[in-house]
Every structure is written in C-alpha cells, then in structure tokens.
Amino acid sequence: MATIEHSAILKAPPERVFALLERVEDFVDYSDMIQAIEPLGEQRYRWHVHAVGMDWTFDVAITENRPPEVLAWESIEGVHNQGCYRLRPVEEGTEVSFTLTYTLRNRLMEKAVTKAARPLVNKVSRQILERVEARL
C-alpha cells in the first residue's frame, strides 16, 4: 500500500473551506487531471481521472463527513484507494491535511505507479487546494 500526504494553510475559516471540499462534484473544476465525477447517489461518486498517460475510473463512497473537521472516502470499485481531508483552525486560517493511500494488485505496477503518481497526486492536491482557496 502506498501513501501520499500533503498539507497547506488556507486563509479562511474551516467552515468555509469544508463547505467547498464536501462538494465532491466540483473537484472537476479544481484539477486538470480529473476528467469527470458522476454522482451515484448515497454519497457515492464515479471518478474519471487521466494520469500517468492512462485513464483511471473508480467509484468512491464518503465514509466520514464531519464538518468542519474531516471528509474521508474509500473506493468501492476500481483502483483501491482511501483518503481524507483533515481541517484544523490555525492563526492564519485553516490547515488542511490530505492523505491518500492506494493499492494496486500488481506489486511491480504499484512501484512504477507510485514513482510516477507521487508527484502527480501532490500536484493535483496542490491544484485542488489552490483553486479552493481562490474560490474562497
């Protein structure tokens, strides 16, 4: 299992940041690599991502939605992954910590994808948080 982590401080209160992060469908606007997000109902979504020269599709379910502190998800179909945003107030606004873990069935492929994906996921995470901050 590979883990990617990223954090940033946004100049807004946690409630405002969380309100944007929990609108999952809007993530399409936050990253160039996210091609589409289809709502499936019951806090489930189908993600279409183009990364590492490949198209990836996976379904996720929100597993924890505790405003304004935690938004977590886990895949239910496709590439196995789980992640969460943790928000905490700081003097400058809100510290947002992002954690993503994923597993691929093929160990060699996982190593190759991890090597390529780590900078990409960090880029996507930075893009998302920068664009969320711009919307604030």
C-alpha positions in Angstrom: 0.0 0.0 0.0 1.4 3.4 -1.0 0.6 6.6 0.9 0.8 10.2 -0.3 0.4 13.2 2.1 0.2 16.9 1.5 -0.8 19.9 3.7 -1.4 23.6 3.2 -2.7 26.5 5.1 -5.7 28.4 3.5 -6.6 31.9 4.6 -10.2 31.1 5.5 -12.1 29.6 8.5 -12.5 25.8 8.5 -16.3 26.0 7.9 -15.8 27.9 4.6 -13.0 25.5 3.4 -15.0 22.4 4.4 -18.1 23.7 2.6 -16.2 23.7 -0.7 -14.4 20.4 -0.1 -17.6 18.5 0.6 -19.0 19.5 -2.9 -17.3 16.5 -4.5 -18.7 17.1 -8.0 -16.8 20.5 -8.1 -13.4 18.8 -7.9 -13.6 18.6 -11.7 -13.0 22.4 -11.6 -10.1 22.1 -9.2 -7.7 19.8 -11.2 -6.9 19.4 -14.8 -6.4 15.6 -14.3 -9.9 15.0 -13.1 -12.0 14.5 -16.3 -15.4 13.9 -14.7 -17.1 13.0 -11.4 -20.5 11.3 -11.6 -22.8 11.4 -8.5 -24.2 7.8 -8.0 -26.4 8.7 -5.0 -26.0 7.9 -1.3 -22.7 9.8 -1.1 -21.1 7.7 -3.8 -19.2 9.0 -6.9 -17.6 7.7 -10.0 -14.3 9.4 -10.7 -12.7 9.6 -14.2 -9.1 10.6 -13.9 -6.3 10.9 -16.6 -2.9 10.5 -15.0 0.4 8.8 -15.9 -0.7 8.6 -19.5 -3.7 6.4 -18.6 -7.4 6.8 -17.9 -8.5 5.6 -14.4 -12.0 5.1 -13.2 -13.0 4.3 -9.7 -16.1 4.5 -7.5 -15.8 6.0 -4.1 -18.1 6.4 -1.1 -17.8 9.1 1.5 -17.1 7.2 4.8 -16.9 10.2 7.1 -18.4 13.6 6.8 -17.8 15.5 10.0 -17.9 19.3 9.3 -15.7 21.2 9.6 -13.0 18.7 10.6 -12.9 15.5 8.5 -14.0 14.4 5.0 -13.0 10.8 4.2 -13.7 8.3 1.4 -12.9 4.8 0.3 -13.1 3.2 -3.1 -15.8 0.6 -3.7 -14.9 -0.2 -7.3 -11.8 0.2 -9.4 -8.4 1.2 -8.1 -8.4 0.6 -4.3 -7.9 3.8 -2.5 -8.9 5.7 0.6 -8.2 9.2 1.7 -9.2 12.1 3.8 -9.0 15.8 4.3 -8.4 16.9 7.9 -9.0 20.5 8.7 -8.0 22.4 11.8 -8.1 26.1 12.7 -4.8 27.9 12.8 -4.0 31.6 13.4 -3.6 32.1 9.6 -6.9 30.4 8.7 -7.2 26.6 8.2 -4.6 23.9 8.0 -5.7 21.3 5.5 -4.0 17.9 5.6 -4.6 15.5 2.8 -3.8 11.7 3.0 -4.3 9.2 0.2 -3.5 5.5 0.3 -3.9 3.1 -2.6 -3.1 -0.4 -3.5 -2.6 -2.0 -6.9 -2.8 -5.7 -7.4 0.5 -6.0 -9.2 3.5 -5.1 -7.0 5.7 -4.1 -9.9 3.0 -1.9 -11.3 2.4 -0.4 -7.9 6.1 0.6 -7.6 6.1 2.1 -11.0 2.7 3.9 -10.5 3.9 5.2 -7.1 7.0 6.6 -8.5 5.0 8.4 -11.2 1.9 9.1 -9.1 3.5 10.7 -6.1 4.5 13.9 -7.9 1.2 13.8 -9.8 -1.0 13.4 -6.7 1.0 16.1 -4.9 0.4 18.4 -8.0 -3.3 17.6 -8.0 -3.6 18.1 -4.3 -1.8 21.5 -4.6 -4.0 22.4 -7.5 -7.2 21.5 -5.6 -6.2 23.5 -2.5 -5.0 26.5 -4.6 -8.3 26.5 -6.5 -10.4 26.1 -3.4 -8.5 29.0 -1.8 -9.1 31.1 -5.0 -12.9 30.4 -4.7 -12.9 31.5 -1.1 
